[in-house]
Amino acid sequence: NRLFCIFFFNVRFIVVYVLICCILTLVFTPGQTCSCPAPLLHTDLDDVILEWTRSDLEDTNVFLFRDGRPYLSYQHEQFRGHVELPDPSLQSGDLSIILKDVALQDSGKYRCHVKSLLHVRKRSVFNTPPIKVIDLKVLGPGESHLSDE
């Protein structure tokens, strides 16, 4: 049902969702730089909204890009000055984000949503499934990425 809605509204997003949406687990230690990869979008980015969210954050974003620029006022304070795009203009189509100097509190499930501006009337209305889900684990002292959960 959700897939049909995406197809109905915008054909180019269904292909990306079907081929790419999976959970990727990334493990880092504090202080490292983490690239949260998202698929390249081969389309006109002038009418695209890119929203990175984290499941435990209520009404704010990890990162929001709209109208050709980032909207930092909608960014959760934990991520201000801490998150950037590999290509700030998004002209390359790379939707990844880079988290600088990761800390334990950065652990969580990050979701990348893409929507066409033509179908959104107000901020942050995303009923589409994410095109990428990242499960980021930042290890504490003495933890190993090989440990059982």
C-alpha angles and dihedrals in degrees: 000000000000090000091054091053091053091048092048094052102038126000096198094065097053092062092052092047097048094047102039115026108111136120115263118193116212123187122200139162123233115282096028125119114244125203112204101202123216127177124273111256113216100199142087104294095197092092098037130109116203116196126179113192137174120221096235096050113092114203103350133080138232086220136349125191120184138148090019096303143073117263101218094173088070092049119108109250091239089067101043109121088001102083131058141162121247086230110028092200094049088223091133090058091236107144096185123122129214119219110202124210096000119213135192091266090061091072114113147085113303120196128198115210126185124190137168116249088223090072101039122081101174138028121289101357101151117164093155121100116255118266090215136020121195122192102203118196118188109194122228125219111302094010121128128204086228095061121115119254 
